[in-house]
Amino acid sequence: MIQEKEPALQKIKAIYGDCDIEQFRELSLNQLEDIVKYAERGASISNAIKLSRQ
């Protein structure tokens, strides 16, 4: 499961730079993919997390 999440986690780290990636490890793969989608559209990290939980 962790290996499936790794590409999304790497994209999040690439977009947001020096963020605490550990906070994302507990999220589902779908949530991570949503965060990447919102991040690519320019959402802040906190907004991307909020939107992924809806």
Backbone bond lengths (Angstrom), bond angles and torsions (degrees), N, CA, C in turn:
res aa  C-N    CA-C-N  psi(-1)  N-CA   C-N-CA  omega(-1)  CA-C   N-CA-C  phi
1 M - - - 1.457 - - 1.530 110.91 -
2 I 1.311 116.27 -42.64 1.466 119.64 -179.46 1.527 110.24 -62.92
3 Q 1.334 117.10 -38.97 1.462 120.19 179.49 1.520 111.35 -62.89
4 E 1.328 117.14 -34.41 1.461 120.55 178.28 1.526 111.00 -66.09
5 K 1.310 116.85 -31.61 1.463 122.06 -177.47 1.525 112.87 -81.23
6 E 1.314 116.81 -21.19 1.463 121.00 -171.28 1.533 114.10 -56.68
7 P 1.344 120.14 -44.70 1.476 118.34 178.75 1.531 112.71 -59.43
8 A 1.320 116.96 -41.67 1.470 120.16 179.09 1.522 110.38 -66.29
9 L 1.317 117.02 -41.29 1.466 120.68 178.70 1.528 110.61 -61.91
10 Q 1.324 117.14 -40.11 1.464 120.88 179.27 1.532 111.17 -66.76
11 K 1.339 116.97 -37.77 1.471 120.00 177.32 1.522 110.64 -64.84
12 I 1.336 116.11 -41.73 1.468 120.11 178.64 1.520 109.75 -61.18
13 K 1.325 116.30 -44.90 1.468 120.53 179.61 1.530 110.74 -63.84
14 A 1.320 117.26 -38.49 1.467 120.96 179.70 1.527 111.25 -66.50
15 I 1.325 116.66 -38.23 1.461 120.30 -177.90 1.523 111.39 -75.87
16 Y 1.326 116.53 -46.51 1.463 120.35 -173.59 1.524 113.66 -94.54
17 G 1.316 117.27 -5.65 1.454 119.77 177.41 1.510 112.98 71.34
18 D 1.299 115.98 -127.97 1.462 121.78 -172.80 1.531 110.92 -81.66
19 C 1.333 115.90 73.65 1.464 120.00 176.64 1.528 108.57 -112.46
20 D 1.305 116.04 163.03 1.462 121.26 179.13 1.521 108.80 -78.50
21 I 1.310 117.03 93.89 1.457 122.42 -175.87 1.527 111.61 -65.94
22 E 1.316 117.29 -22.70 1.471 120.67 179.80 1.524 111.88 -60.71
23 Q 1.317 117.92 -30.66 1.463 120.63 -179.40 1.525 111.85 -65.09
24 F 1.321 117.42 -17.96 1.458 121.47 -178.24 1.523 113.17 -94.21
25 R 1.312 118.13 -16.45 1.464 121.16 -173.94 1.527 113.27 -63.42
26 E 1.321 118.12 -27.39 1.462 120.59 -178.96 1.529 112.80 -82.41
27 L 1.316 117.65 -10.06 1.460 121.19 -178.76 1.529 110.63 -78.28
28 S 1.318 115.35 156.84 1.464 120.29 178.33 1.529 109.80 -73.69
29 L 1.309 115.18 163.32 1.461 120.38 178.43 1.524 110.66 -60.83
30 N 1.327 117.19 -40.16 1.468 120.50 178.70 1.521 111.23 -61.54
31 Q 1.331 117.01 -42.63 1.464 120.41 178.46 1.525 110.56 -63.32
32 L 1.318 116.82 -42.53 1.466 120.29 179.47 1.526 110.94 -62.21
33 E 1.320 116.26 -42.78 1.464 119.67 178.94 1.524 111.02 -64.77
34 D 1.328 116.71 -36.72 1.465 120.05 176.32 1.523 110.77 -65.22
35 I 1.329 117.09 -42.26 1.468 121.07 178.63 1.525 109.97 -60.19
36 V 1.324 117.09 -43.52 1.468 120.71 177.77 1.526 110.00 -60.07
37 K 1.326 116.62 -44.37 1.469 121.45 -179.56 1.530 110.47 -59.59
38 Y 1.330 116.94 -47.28 1.467 120.30 -179.83 1.527 111.21 -68.91
39 A 1.316 116.82 -37.19 1.462 120.78 179.16 1.524 110.81 -63.23
40 E 1.321 115.92 -41.10 1.466 119.90 179.43 1.525 111.52 -65.63
41 R 1.311 116.53 -22.28 1.470 121.37 177.43 1.525 111.89 -88.97
42 G 1.341 116.91 -1.32 1.453 120.78 174.96 1.514 115.76 98.94
43 A 1.335 118.01 10.13 1.464 120.52 179.31 1.524 110.30 -69.57
44 S 1.320 115.43 147.84 1.463 119.14 174.55 1.520 108.39 -67.60
45 I 1.309 116.09 162.43 1.460 120.02 -178.11 1.535 111.54 -61.02
46 S 1.321 117.12 -40.87 1.470 119.34 -179.24 1.527 111.11 -68.88
47 N 1.334 117.34 -39.44 1.464 119.97 177.67 1.523 111.45 -66.93
48 A 1.310 117.48 -39.20 1.465 120.79 178.98 1.527 110.66 -62.41
49 I 1.326 116.76 -40.27 1.466 120.59 178.23 1.521 110.02 -65.85
50 K 1.327 116.80 -46.04 1.471 120.49 179.37 1.522 110.93 -59.57
51 L 1.320 117.16 -46.79 1.459 121.29 -178.68 1.526 111.80 -64.39
52 S 1.318 117.45 -33.91 1.466 120.49 -178.98 1.523 111.90 -70.07
53 R 1.318 117.08 -20.18 1.469 121.17 -178.56 1.517 112.60 -89.51
54 Q 1.317 117.33 -5.28 1.469 120.29 -179.16 1.507 111.31 -85.09
